[in-house]
Amino acid sequence: MITPAYAQTMARYNDWQNRSIYGAADGLEDAARRLGGAETAAAPGG
């Protein structure tokens, strides 16, 4: 069963992750940000 405390923890985690990803995106130039998608991600180990 999902408790209110668990939901609150997950909400805080979601907020932290959103701030992290938007902060990283802010560091990209617009053209790089528009590329987007998993197909532009670096290959593992490379």
Buried (B, 14 or more C-beta within 10 A) or exposed (E): EEEEEEEEEEEEEEEEEEEEEEEEEEEEEEEEEEEEEEEEEEEEEE
